[in-house]
Amino acid sequence: MNRYPWLDSYLLNMIGAEKDFKAEWQWYRYKVGGKLFAAVCSPELKYQIYGGHDLVSLKCDPADSLTLQDSYTEIKPGFYMDKARWISVFLDGNI
């Protein structure tokens, strides 16, 4: 999935950012110092609210996570991540 070159560029411009591809998951992962801070993927339809959407999962402060989810319908708890510390943003939405 390279439909979002602007997002790839933005994430890679973070100081020390590196990108890899996890083939088993079909995820592009973004890390700083070996720690994941973002992942871009397109879950299959079987994954309920996430399925069929292109999304970016981002590490997020738990308090901010709840505020963002309450404010935007296209921000959900992190797909396949710790739901308190990660959010997923639908890239095919209006945000």
Protein Blocks (a to p, Z undefined) as FASTA:
>chain_A
ZZbmmlmmmmmmpghiacdddfknopacddeehiafbdcddddfklommnopacdddddd
fklmmmmmmmpmkbccdehiafklpccddfklmZZ
